[in-house]
Each structure stands twice: as C-alpha cells, then as structure tokens.
Amino acid sequence: MRPPFLLGYGTNGFGDHPLRVTLDVLDDVGYDAVAVTLGFPHLDPFAPLAGDDVRTLRAHLRRMRGGTGAAVVVETGTRYLLDPLHKHRPTLVDRDAALRMRYLERAVEIAADLDARCVSFFSGILPDDASAADGWARLRERVGALVEYAGERGVRLSLEPEPGMLVETVGDALRLLTDLGTPPELGITVDVGHCLVVEPDGVEGALRAAAPYLSNVQLDDMPRTHHEHRPFGEGDLDLPLVLATLADIGYTGVAAVELPRHSHDAPRLARDSRAALMRAWADVSGVRSRLHADQNHADQNHTDSTHTGSTSSEGVLS
C-alpha cells in the first residue's frame, strides 16, 4: 500500500550527476516526485539556454513513472549562485534584495512551465545592520510582491522555516501569512529535520500547526542538538510518526528526501531512503489497519448490544 502523499528526492543530493541521469536514477528507484533545486549544477535559471533546459526537463518528467509522469516542486536553496563568496546571499531580509527577487521570479516562471506543485523558498538570516523589525518589514513587502507575481502565473509559493533565519519556526511562517492576509498563493514548507532543532512542539506539532497551509515537505533525519541533515536512522527522527501525522492531516503533496551534503553517495542513499520510507509506511499502515479493524469490531459490538437491549426491553413491556 502506497502512502497518500508523493515520495520524492531532492536533486541537491545529486550534485555529482547530470540532471537527466539524476532523474533516471530516481525513476529506477521508484520515486513519485522530484524536488528540483535551481542553480549549480543542474539548471541555472539565468543561463542563455535556460528555456531549452526547462523544456527538456518538462519532457523528461512526463516520461517518468512509466509515462504517467513525476510530480515536481521547485526548490531555491542554491548556495552560491547569486553571490560566489557569501552563501545564500542576498536574501529577502537584506537591504538590497533585487537579485534574490529576480531569482525567485525566475523560479516562479520555471514552475509555471513545469506545472510544479510549488516554489519553496526561505526568508534568510537577518544581517548585522538590520533589526528584527527591519527584517519583518522587508519580508512583508517583498513576499507580498512575489505572491502577486506567482498568482498571476498560477503558481503557489511555499515558505520554509529554517534554523537561524528570521522565519525559523512554523509559528514565524504563520505570522507572515497572517500579516499578508493569508493569500491562497502562499503556503508553508516543513522540513521535518528542522523541527527537531527549533520547533517547541516537535515534528508532530509543527506539521499539525502548518496543516491548513502545508504545500511541501522535506524529509531528513537530524540530531536534536544542531542543524545537520542526515540519512534516516542517523538522527533523532521518528519516521513512522512523521508519515502517520502526514496521513492523519490529509496531506497529499510532495514529501521529498533532502540530503544536500551527501552527493558522494547519492545512488545508494536514494535507494536506502526510499526503502526506509516504505518500511516506515508499512508499519504505519499496519497500525492504521488494526485500529480500523478494532473500531469496526467495537462499532459492531455496540450495534449488537443496542439491538439485543431493544429486544429485551420490548419483551418485558409485553
């Protein structure tokens, strides 16, 4: 039995493979979806032939899963595409975010061409010369403009809380959504590993809080002590609990493995990760099936008891 959400893998975990080979490997392993990070080494949105690359990618995605096609989300966590010396800079909370804005606009345009489920993005680390109030003001203005840009193109944005960034928790993301009037074009990405580090109510609490706006999920293990993406089984994540919670809240979108520092062992980890996910889902499915059977049995006993009681009462009265 397959989960109701789509299991995927992030291309940022295949930094030593060409994009077409990455897609072939993920298809062979059996993934339903791909999380494509725009930037080095796979798809530079500013390249002169980027349009050709996008059309090639769209055709490849449609051939996957035996011709039924793979779902796709667009990720924007590229490290040095915009500034070769400063990781992730500029961000949406920097004084000058023009290049970041154009990058995210290109991500929206590409997502529209790919019919992607969403464009996932982060807020950024607050610079030393800015106050928190400055950062929130910049976010409201810039994300508001991006929401309008995305809405005009039929694309949904998805804000990812990141440890150490201005938007660090699901609570922070919900604050921004509220400030912007909860536009339907803006959702939330939850990285379950991040939840171990920063979420006060843990993974389950974060997923349930984000549920009405949940557009994208990233799957990885992580220690509770610090932000370090790890393969499943090498951190403190309760993977069956994650999958059970996603099913319980009715999530049907993409849930993609996020291992951006493991390209050296990408093919094996892609296989092992999916195997771990399917084992965890089998555990969840078994428990859910038993609970469903127990509930049906209890309902039947209640019905039988009620019927017997009614018959007995009628006999006494007669």
C-alpha positions in Angstrom: 0.0 0.0 0.0 1.4 3.4 -1.0 1.2 6.5 1.1 -1.4 9.1 0.1 1.4 11.7 -0.4 4.1 11.6 -3.1 7.6 10.4 -2.1 10.3 12.3 -3.8 14.0 13.1 -3.7 15.9 16.4 -4.0 18.3 17.0 -6.8 20.5 18.9 -4.5 21.6 15.5 -3.2 22.9 14.6 -6.6 25.5 17.3 -7.2 27.9 14.9 -8.9 25.3 13.7 -11.5 23.9 15.5 -14.6 20.2 16.3 -14.1 19.0 13.8 -16.7 21.0 11.0 -15.1 19.6 12.0 -11.7 16.1 11.8 -12.9 16.8 8.3 -14.4 18.2 7.1 -11.2 15.3 8.4 -9.1 12.8 6.9 -11.6 14.6 3.5 -11.5 14.4 3.6 -7.7 10.7 4.3 -7.8 10.2 7.8 -6.6 6.9 9.6 -7.5 8.3 13.1 -7.4 11.4 15.3 -7.7 12.4 18.4 -5.9 14.5 20.4 -8.4 16.9 23.0 -6.9 17.5 25.8 -9.4 21.2 26.6 -9.7 24.6 24.8 -9.9 25.0 22.2 -11.2 21.6 21.3 -12.7 19.5 24.2 -14.0 20.8 27.8 -14.0 17.7 30.0 -14.4 19.8 32.8 -15.8 21.6 30.8 -18.4 21.1 31.8 -22.1 19.6 28.5 -22.9 17.6 28.0 -19.7 14.4 27.9 -21.7 15.6 24.9 -23.6 16.7 23.2 -20.4 13.3 23.7 -18.9 11.5 22.2 -21.9 13.9 19.2 -21.8 13.2 18.8 -18.1 9.5 19.0 -18.5 9.6 16.3 -21.2 11.8 14.1 -19.0 9.5 14.4 -16.0 6.5 13.4 -18.1 8.3 10.2 -19.2 8.9 9.1 -15.7 6.8 6.6 -13.8 6.1 4.5 -16.9 4.8 7.5 -18.8 2.3 8.7 -16.1 4.8 11.5 -15.1 6.5 12.5 -11.9 5.4 15.4 -9.8 7.8 18.3 -9.2 8.4 21.1 -6.8 10.9 23.9 -7.4 13.4 24.5 -4.6 15.5 27.6 -4.3 18.2 26.7 -1.7 21.1 27.1 -4.1 24.1 28.3 -2.1 26.4 30.5 -4.3 24.5 31.2 -7.5 23.8 34.8 -6.6 27.0 35.6 -4.7 30.1 33.4 -5.2 31.6 34.5 -1.9 28.6 34.6 0.5 26.3 31.6 1.0 22.6 32.2 0.2 23.2 36.0 -0.2 21.4 38.2 -1.0 18.3 37.1 0.9 14.8 38.6 1.3 15.8 40.3 4.5 19.0 42.0 3.2 18.9 45.7 2.4 19.3 45.1 -1.3 17.4 42.0 -2.4 17.0 42.8 -6.1 18.9 39.8 -7.3 17.1 37.4 -4.9 13.8 38.8 -6.1 14.7 38.2 -9.7 15.9 34.7 -8.9 12.6 33.9 -7.2 10.6 35.4 -10.1 12.6 33.1 -12.5 11.7 30.2 -10.2 8.0 31.1 -10.5 8.3 31.3 -14.3 10.0 27.9 -14.4 7.5 26.4 -12.0 4.7 27.6 -14.3 6.4 26.0 -17.3 6.8 22.7 -15.4 3.4 22.7 -13.8 5.2 22.4 -10.5 3.3 21.9 -7.2 5.0 25.0 -5.6 8.1 27.1 -5.4 9.8 26.7 -2.0 11.9 29.5 -0.5 13.3 30.8 2.7 13.5 34.2 4.5 17.2 34.5 5.1 19.5 35.2 8.1 19.0 38.7 9.4 22.1 40.9 8.5 24.1 42.6 11.3 22.9 46.1 10.2 19.2 45.3 10.4 16.8 44.9 13.3 14.1 42.3 13.5 11.6 45.0 12.7 13.5 45.8 9.6 13.6 42.2 8.5 9.8 41.7 9.0 9.0 44.9 7.1 11.2 43.8 4.2 9.7 40.3 4.2 6.1 41.7 4.2 6.9 44.0 1.2 8.9 41.5 -0.8 6.9 38.3 -0.2 3.7 40.3 -0.9 5.1 41.3 -4.3 6.2 37.7 -5.0 2.8 36.4 -4.1 1.2 38.7 -6.6 3.7 37.7 -9.2 3.1 34.0 -8.6 -0.6 34.4 -8.5 -0.6 35.9 -11.9 1.1 32.8 -13.2 -0.9 30.2 -11.4 2.0 29.2 -9.1 1.9 28.7 -5.3 4.8 29.8 -3.2 5.8 27.9 -0.1 7.8 29.5 2.8 10.2 27.2 4.6 11.3 28.0 8.2 15.0 27.5 8.6 17.1 27.3 11.8 18.9 30.6 12.3 16.8 32.5 9.8 14.3 35.2 10.6 11.5 32.8 9.8 12.7 29.9 11.9 9.6 28.1 13.0 6.2 27.3 11.7 4.9 29.9 14.1 7.0 32.5 12.4 5.7 31.4 9.0 2.1 31.6 10.2 2.8 35.1 11.5 3.9 36.2 8.0 0.9 34.6 6.4 -1.4 36.4 8.8 0.4 39.7 8.2 -0.2 39.2 4.4 -3.9 38.3 4.8 -3.3 34.5 4.3 -3.3 34.7 0.5 -4.1 31.3 -1.1 -0.9 31.6 -3.3 1.3 31.3 -0.2 1.8 28.1 1.8 4.3 26.6 4.1 7.2 24.1 3.6 8.1 21.9 6.6 11.5 20.2 6.8 10.9 17.6 9.5 14.6 17.5 10.5 14.5 21.3 11.3 11.5 20.6 13.6 13.7 18.5 15.9 16.0 21.5 16.4 13.7 24.6 16.6 10.0 23.6 17.0 8.7 23.9 20.5 6.0 21.3 19.9 8.3 18.9 17.9 7.7 17.4 14.5 4.1 16.4 15.0 3.1 19.7 16.5 4.7 21.7 13.6 3.0 19.6 11.0 -0.4 19.9 12.6 0.0 23.7 13.0 1.1 24.0 9.4 -1.5 21.6 8.0 -4.0 24.1 6.6 -1.2 25.7 4.6 1.1 22.8 4.0 2.4 22.9 0.4 5.7 21.0 0.6 7.5 18.6 2.9 11.2 17.8 3.2 12.3 14.6 4.7 15.6 14.0 6.5 16.9 12.8 9.8 18.7 15.2 12.2 20.1 15.3 15.7 18.1 17.4 18.2 21.2 19.4 19.0 22.0 21.1 15.7 21.1 21.7 12.1 22.7 18.8 10.2 20.9 16.8 7.5 21.4 13.1 7.9 20.2 9.9 6.3 17.3 8.1 8.0 18.4 6.3 11.1 21.3 8.5 11.9 19.5 11.1 14.0 16.6 11.5 16.3 13.7 11.5 13.9 10.7 9.2 14.5 10.0 8.4 10.8 6.8 6.4 11.3 5.4 9.2 13.4 6.1 11.7 10.6 4.4 9.6 8.0 1.5 8.8 10.3 1.0 12.5 11.0 1.1 13.5 7.3 -1.5 10.9 6.6 -3.7 11.9 9.5 -3.7 15.6 8.5 -4.7 14.6 4.9 -1.5 15.7 3.2 -1.3 14.6 -0.4 1.5 16.7 -1.8 5.2 16.0 -2.3 7.4 14.8 0.6 11.0 14.7 -0.7 14.2 13.5 0.8 16.6 16.4 1.5 20.2 15.4 1.7 22.2 18.2 0.2 25.6 17.2 1.7 25.5 13.6 0.5 26.1 13.7 -3.2 29.2 11.5 -2.9 26.8 8.6 -2.1 23.7 9.7 -3.9 22.5 6.5 -5.7 22.8 4.3 -2.6 21.2 6.9 -0.3 18.3 7.3 -2.8 17.7 3.6 -2.7 18.1 3.3 1.1 16.0 6.3 1.8 13.0 5.0 -0.2 13.4 1.6 1.4 13.3 3.2 4.9 10.3 5.3 3.9 8.4 2.2 2.6 9.3 0.2 5.8 8.1 3.1 8.0 4.9 3.4 5.9 4.3 -0.4 6.2 4.5 0.0 10.0 2.1 2.9 9.9 -0.3 1.1 7.5 -0.3 -1.9 9.8 -1.2 0.1 12.8 -3.8 2.1 11.0 -5.4 -1.1 9.6 -5.5 -2.7 13.1 -7.0 0.4 14.6 -9.6 0.5 11.8 -10.4 -3.2 12.3 -10.7 -2.7 16.1 -13.0 0.3 15.6 -15.2 -1.7 13.2 -15.4 -4.5 15.7 -16.3 -2.1 18.5 -19.0 -0.5 16.4 -20.4 -3.9 15.5 -20.5 -4.9 19.2 -22.2 -1.6 20.1 -24.8 -2.2 17.4 -25.4 -5.8 18.5 -25.7 -4.7 22.1 -28.1 -2.0 21.3 -30.2 -4.4 19.2 -30.3 -7.0 22.0 -31.2 -4.4 24.6 -34.1 -3.2 22.5 -35.5 -6.7 22.0 -35.2 -7.5 25.7 -37.0 -4.2 26.7 -39.8 -4.9 24.3 -40.2 -8.4 25.9 -40.6 -7.0 29.4 -43.1 -4.5 28.3 -45.3 -7.1 26.6 
